[in-house]
Amino acid sequence: MRCEKKASILRIPLLAPLCSAAVLVFSQASNAFGSDSTASGLEQQRQALLAQKTQRSSDPGFLVHLANLYLDLGDDAYSEESKRRAAYEEGARIAREAINLQEQNAQAHYLYAANLGSAAQLTGGMASALTVSELKAHVRRALELKQDHAPALHMMGMMLEELPWFLGGDREGALNYLKRAVAVDPGYTHARLDLAKAYIKR
């Protein structure tokens, strides 16, 4: 799963104010670091998994794996905005299928929020209270099901850090979530960097 495979470079959908409004922001490393071989490998994985989807469409574990792959494709394989957005949207749709089959799957809730937030950021839509509420609800559910889910802790911490107060921002709460993410996974470099940045801002 993504929380183990790519914890050091995990991209988290954030919510940040821009001028007087809030827009979705996706904190991610530059696609320039992604190699052609990485993109090719992810694309091959996608084709292999899609060939199995009809037979395994009722397997939540399989759907979670596929939703995770679409998140990786949007992050690392595609440079065109339209292809990235399509990957995230498909990842969110598949994660939703997994939730419908197995509501108690923490990773499915996290991947739904991660893909949905990433797609919304690329669309350039305003971060409505409804969008924020949906993202928070799925991250919270992931943490209810698995309290030591480091990527969900990180994502919640960054949402609370970047959201304006009127959309539920909470700087103290943000620090608590980021510290928990680092405590759960001391090697989670991205969370450690974001925690350091939060302290610097203070």
N, C-alpha and C positions, 0 to 999 in steps of 0.2 A: 504494500500500500504506500501511498505517497508520503505518509508521515514517517515511514522508515526509509524509503528509497531515496527521497530527495529533500530531506529535512533541512539541509544546509542552504538550499537555494529556493526554498518554498516561496511562492508568490501568494500574497494574501490580498483579497479584495478589500480596499479601505473605503471609508466615506469621509470626504474632507470638504470644508467650506471653500468656495471660490467666490470672491467678492461677497455678495450678500446671500448667495445661495449655496447649496451643497451639491456636489457632484460625486459620482463614483470614481474612485481612483484605484488603480491596480498597481501595487508596488512590485516591480519585477526587474530582473536583470535584463540587460540589453540582449535582443535576439542575435546581436553580432557574435555573442559567445557560443551560440549554437552552431554545430558543424553540420555539413551536408550529410555526414554519416549518421549523426544522431537523428536528423530529420528522416532519413531513409529508413533507419531502423524502426522508428516510431510508426512510420507509414506502413511498413511491413507487418508490424504487430497489429495495426488497425485492420488490415485486410484479413489477417489470419483469424482475428476475433470475430469480425463480421461474418466470416464463413461459418462460424459456429453459432451465431446469434439465434437463428431460427430454432435450433434444437435446444438451446440453453436459455431461451427468453424468460423462463420461469425460475431461473437460478439467481437469487439476489447477489451472491458472491461474484458470479460472472459479470453481472450488470455493473456492480461497483468497480470491478477491475476495468471494464470498458469506459465507464465515466471518468475514472482516474486517467486513463490513456488520452481521452479527449482533452482533459485539462493540460496534460503534458504537451499535446499537439499544439494547442493554442499558445502555450508558453514558449515552447522550444523549437517547433518544427516549421511553423508558418510565419511569413513576414507580412503577407497581405492582410490588411485589416479585415476584409470581408471573410477570408478563410478562417482567420482567428476567431472572429465572432461566431461563425457557423459552428466551429469546433466546440466553443464554450456552450452555445445553445443546445447542441446535441448532447454534450456532457450533462447539462442540467436536466434535459428531458430523460435521459437514461437513468440518472440518479433518482429522479422522481419515480420511475418505474420500479427501481429497487426499493424505495421507501414504501410504495404501495404494496409490494410483496412482503416486505419485512420492515415494519415500522421501527423496530428496535435496533436497526443497524446504524450505529453511530457514524461510521465512515460515509454511509450513503447521505445522511443529513449534511455532513460537512462538505462533501463533494457537490451536493446540490447548491449550497450557499456559495461555494468557491466559484463554480462555473457560472452561476446566475449573476453574481457580482461582477465577474470579469466581462461577461457579455454586455451587461448594462453599462459598464464603464466605456466600452468601445462604441456603444451606440450613442453615447454623449447625452443621454437623458438626465434629467434632473433627479436628484435623490429625494424622492417623495417619502413622507412618513411611512407610507405603506410598504415601499421597497425596503426601507431600513428595518421595519418591523418584521418583514418576512425573513430577511437575512439573519437578524438576531434570533428569531424563533428557532431556526434550524441549527444555528451554532449552539444555542442553549440546549436544544434537545440532544445534540451530539454529546454535550458535556454531562447531561443528566444520565445518559446511557454509558458514558465512559469518561469519568472525571479527569483522567490523566491523558486525554487526547491532545497532544502538544499542538498540532496545527490549529485545532479549534480554539484552544486557549490563546494562541498567538493572534488568531483572527479576531476574536472577541476583544482582546486587549487593544489592537490597533483600531478597531471600530470605535471603541470608547475614547481612545486618544485623539482621533481625528474628527469625530463628529462634533458639530456645534452643540452647545448645551440644549437648544430647543429641540434637537433630534435625539437627545439622550446621551450626549457626551459626558464622560465622567473620568477626569484625569487621575483621580486616586484609584478608582476601580481599574483603570487601564494598567497602572503599574502593578497591581496585584495579579492581574491575568498574565502579564508579560513575565513577571517573576515566577509564576507557577509554570509557565511553558518552559522556561530555562531550567527550573528545578526538575521537571519531569524528564527533560532531554538536554543535559548539559552540552551536548555536541550540536545542538540546534543553532547554528551560527546566525541565521537570519533573525531569529528571536532575540539572541544576545545583542546583536547590533541595534535592533529596534529598541530594546530596553535601554541600551547605552544612550541612544539618541533622545529617548524620553527623559532620562536624567539630565542630559545636557540642556534640553529645552527648559528645565526647571532651574 
